[in-house]
Amino acid sequence: MSDERQIIPDSDTTDAYDIEVINRPQTRAVIPLGQKSYGGDGGPRMGFFTDTTVCIGCKACEVACKEWNQVPSTLMELTGNSYDNTGDLGADAWRHVAFIEQRKPIKVAQEAGVTTPATEGESDFRWLMSSDVCKHCTTAPCLDVCPTGSLFRTEFGTVVVQEDICNGCGYCVPACPFGVLDQREGDGRVWKCTLCYDRQKDGMEPACAQACPTDSIQYGPLEELREKANGRLEMLHEAGVEDARLYGADEEGYGMGAFFLLLDDPEVYGLPPDPEVVSRKIESLWGSATVAAGALTVGIAAAFIGGWR
Amino acid sequence: MSEARPQKRSVSEEVRRNGQGETRSYYAQPIINEPTWEWQIPCYFFTGGLAGASSGLGLLADLGGNERLARTARLAALAGATASPVLLILDLGMPKRFYNMLRVFKPTSPMSVGTWILLAFGTSSGIVAATDVLGVFPRLGKAAETVAALLGPALATYTAVLVADTSVPVWHEARRELPLVFAASSAASAGAAATIFTPPEDAGPSRRLAVGGAVAELGLTEVMKRRLGELAEPYEKEEAGRYEKLSTALTSSGAAFTAILGRKWRWAAILGGALTLGGAAAKRWAIFKAGFQSARDPKYVVKSQRERLESRPPDQRRTETFGRDGCAT
């Protein structure tokens, strides 16, 4: 165990991709993380870390998700956008693998083991692949605006729609800064990733994470995942992959329960560069409305200044 | 290992600074999902605004002894309050579950607050109409009229908060001006509706309200678009652009007719009122459609967010982190 392999200081973890130490659910309850509990059972907040540098674009996550959650199939449609025929997250796509083709030298990337060595003549091409999912935000706008209480925060710190309560008002759809939620056609209700709430309850990891053959999708207590991701980020930076950055890993930024390691700007992956919890401004919004309502009252009264008739 | 790394600047920021054209995106696909709301919602913004402002007009006319104007305004409020919930329920993905709106009261959800406002407003307007028509319980009628008049302005403006509390760029970034635009537009609609159905000699206050509201609507829209800056572009394009032009033309001509000729001639009052009503309705459609257009094109989302990001000090840009110390983009 050499020092440079020790990517997380003062820990036993030497390899971020050693799947044996990746947090299997049975470790969840016994790790004291000091994480604020969202439920009565005191468990830590659970989430996803999607390391896009090792995604191979196999879409096993999409398939596993659809099978487990019985998400309806989407029509066969060729988008022409590389290998992406899913298009976008929505009511019938809770995982979406993005494919980005770029002209960019990949020499440093090879050194870091990010890509396989290119054969001659194709050395300036790189493929970015990333499996997108609901971010299970720390402060979730969809949850804030839901007028029926259908969306709720689970004991795992995730955000779930209760399909027996949702009446399809659609307010959460434009509230989400990531374009995750959508109304299902022919059904009318809104659907999204539940982080496999049913599996979590039984101590299993979500279907997508289990199906991922490269552990690009990792599931576990969020604090641990963040630690692990920072270790991986340092590893990549040391190998010269300067573009590598974490997206949504810092609670002081936009806190996400599902965060990503990206190799380019977020918008390239279809992610917002500076997402905002719009509903945090609700107090000032009510303030503006109060001012406007007051102005309207004054305006109506003013119409009577010239006489009652 | 976590030694301070040099400050990184994103490729997108570099591209923008060098003025190399467009913002980056994923195959020009939208970042946020378009709202699923249909025609019922802008119609409701109109009917809710009309009802909300009419209730106040009705109460004041009543207090001043202008019974004809009071009755017209009361009827307009009742009509708006009746149509509104029907429109809202029709727009639901699962209309038969509308009652789930009534299982919570959530101040963080403008739609939940609005549901209760509309429920209370509709009930009071119904009591006002019932006591008036049947000629019973005059005191209850007066109390209900006061309640409706107090809730009316809230009904007319909360809808602006509803759309502003979303990630749709042209709605969210106009959050300060939108409630005022909605208030002005509601005043114009209430004044116009009362002007149409009231003989000119009794319609003075409603004419002044219609003209004042119309002028404020035109002015405040301009202020809103100025504040939006580049983000106001959807108001000049496609459907939103057409509704915006239509609204301006109808509202200004309606206000002119009402102000200049409406006092003398009934036909001019009716024409002016109808034009102003059309202008107010078109305004809601323009705002509604502009929101969709800004959601559809990722450049509005990315551009406004990039600008916001760059205007902040580096240590406050923490959505992307380049190291354990949170080194910003």
Interface residues (C-beta under 8 A of the other chain):
Chain A: P9 T79 N81 D84 G87 D88 G90 A98 I100 P141 D144 V145 C146 P147 T148 G149 S150 I165 C166 N167 G168 C169 G170 Y171 V173 P174 A175 C176 P177 F178 G179 V180 L181 D182 Q183 D187 G188 R189 V190 N230 L233 E234 H237 E242 D243 A244 R245 L246 Y247 G248 A249 D250 E252 G253 Y254 L262 D264 D265 P266 E267 V268 Y269 G270 L271 P272 P273 D274 P275 E276 V278 S279 K281 I282 S284 L285 W286 S288 A289 V291 A292 A293 G294 A295 L296 T297 G299 I300 A301 A302 A303 F304 I305 G306 G307 W308 R309
Chain B: M1 S2 R5 K8 S10 V11 S12 T23 R24 S25 Y26 Y27 Q29 P30 I31 I32 N33 E34 P35 T36 W37 G52 A53 G56 L57 L60 A61 G64 G65 N66 L69 D91 L92 G93 M94 P95 R97 F98 N100 M101 R103 V104 K106 P107 T108 S109 P110 M111 S112 T115 P153 A154 A156 T157 Y158 A160 V161 L162 A164 D165 T166 S167 V168 W171 H172 R175 R176 L178 P179 L180 F182 A183 A184 S186 A187 A190 G191 E201 D202 A203 G204 P205 S206 R208 L209 G212 G213 A216 G291 A295 P298 V301 V302 Q305 R306 R308 L309 R317 R318 T319 E320 T321 F322 G323 R324 G326 T329
